[in-house]
Amino acid sequence: MQLDDDLKQLMKELGAAINDALSDSEEISEAIQNVRNAGYDVFLVLEATIGFNKRSKTDQTEPATAGALKGGGAESKLKITAQDLKFLRSLKISIDGLDPQ
């Protein structure tokens, strides 16, 4: 599958933002320095898995609002997919009574 040029650019920007965030982190810098002070060389390799799903036209034009998520409407529903549930379970988060839609 070939990605369009816009998505490739967005992915490149996301990667740069993640790299910048890690590089600018004082906590990470301190932890690395502590390891070096203990007499070790440090090689930090991180792996990120980032998924993309193309949204339908209705998803793009009707973003969820805080009021809708908090029950501000007459009836509020949370749409959750099987992929959402899998992700939540990987974080050790379980939501009883929810079926993917």
C-alpha positions in Angstrom: 0.0 0.0 0.0 1.4 3.4 -1.0 0.8 6.3 1.3 0.0 9.7 -0.2 2.6 12.4 0.1 0.6 14.4 2.7 0.4 11.4 5.1 4.1 10.7 4.6 4.8 14.3 5.6 2.5 14.1 8.6 4.3 10.9 9.7 7.7 12.6 9.3 6.5 15.5 11.4 5.1 13.2 14.1 8.5 11.3 14.2 10.4 14.6 14.6 8.0 15.8 17.3 8.5 12.5 19.3 12.3 12.7 18.9 12.3 16.4 20.0 10.2 15.6 23.0 12.6 12.8 24.1 15.7 14.9 23.4 14.3 17.8 25.4 13.2 15.7 28.4 15.2 16.6 31.5 14.2 13.4 33.2 15.6 11.3 30.4 18.8 13.3 30.3 19.2 12.9 34.0 18.6 9.2 33.9 21.1 8.8 31.0 23.7 10.8 32.9 23.2 8.7 36.0 23.9 5.6 34.0 27.0 7.2 32.5 28.2 8.3 36.0 27.9 4.7 37.0 30.5 3.9 34.3 28.3 2.6 31.5 27.7 3.7 27.9 24.0 4.2 27.0 22.3 3.3 23.8 18.7 4.2 23.8 16.5 2.7 21.1 12.7 3.1 21.3 10.2 1.5 19.1 6.8 3.0 18.4 3.9 1.5 16.7 1.6 4.1 15.2 -1.5 3.1 13.3 -3.6 5.2 10.9 -7.2 4.7 9.9 -8.9 6.8 7.3 -12.0 8.4 8.8 -15.2 8.6 6.9 -16.6 12.0 5.8 -19.0 12.1 8.7 -16.2 11.4 11.2 -14.2 14.3 9.8 -17.0 16.8 9.8 -18.6 15.9 13.2 -15.9 15.8 15.9 -17.0 14.7 19.3 -17.5 17.6 21.8 -16.8 17.5 25.5 -20.5 18.1 26.2 -21.4 15.0 24.1 -18.9 12.9 25.9 -20.1 14.1 29.3 -23.7 13.4 28.6 -24.7 16.9 27.6 -27.2 15.7 25.0 -30.5 13.8 25.4 -28.7 10.6 24.7 -24.9 10.2 24.4 -23.2 7.2 23.0 -19.6 6.4 22.8 -18.6 4.6 19.6 -15.8 2.1 20.3 -14.3 -0.3 17.9 -12.7 -3.7 18.4 -9.3 -2.0 17.9 -10.2 0.5 20.6 -11.0 -2.3 23.0 -7.8 -4.1 22.1 -5.8 -1.0 22.8 -7.5 -0.4 26.2 -6.9 -4.0 27.2 -3.2 -3.6 26.3 -3.1 -0.8 28.9 -4.8 -3.0 31.4 -8.0 -1.0 31.1 -11.3 -3.0 31.0 -14.7 -1.6 30.2 -17.4 -3.9 31.2 -20.6 -4.0 29.1 -19.1 -2.4 26.0 -19.3 -4.1 22.7 -17.4 -2.8 19.7 -19.5 -0.9 17.1 
